[in-house]
Amino acid sequence: MTANTQREISEMKRELKSIITEIEAIEKNLRTDFIGIGSNVCASRLKSLLNDRLYKAQKSLNNMNTSIVTDEFLANQSNK
């Protein structure tokens, strides 16, 4: 895997972590600062988004073994 690809994957991990952290903060603040009709529903939806999508995406990126991805595979992907 090229160094550029490694950097891109690292950047995706950092960006996803930043998004997750921001959504976690919003979800927490909705539950504590905006108490009333709808705030729990909205906070619960954000929590579902985190659980159903973002944490899974983060886990997949973190578990990716970049040492087994070949340059040939990457070249084939870019030709699609």
Helices and strands as residue ranges (DSSP letters): H 3-33, H 39-49, I 50-54, H 55-63, G 66-68, H 71-78
